[in-house]
Amino acid sequence: MASITIRNLDDDIKQRLRVRAAEHGRSMEEEARDILRRVMSDTASPRDLAAAIRARVAPGARADLELPAREPMREPSQPGR
């Protein structure tokens, strides 16, 4: 089995890990292992940005807006007129 050392861990994070471990009746080390195990077991393949946007903007989430009628284009102004 591999081992890691985590340096420069915020005191707040360490304290929260200690409390969370106590709530679950285990050591901080076992709590950290459990957290890493759960996070890393999420085997969902990463999606690209376009796929993520497409999933959020599903066809049912769109609003059909009525567009105003377009007017004919005006002639561009000429310098000096």
PEFEN-V51013 format. One record per pair of residues at least 6 apart in sequence whose C-alpha atoms are under 6 Angstrom apart, sorted by the first residue. I is the first residue (numbers start at 1). J is the second residue. Records with the same first field share a line. If there is no record, write none. Layout:
I->J + J
This chain:
18->28
21->27 + 28 + 31
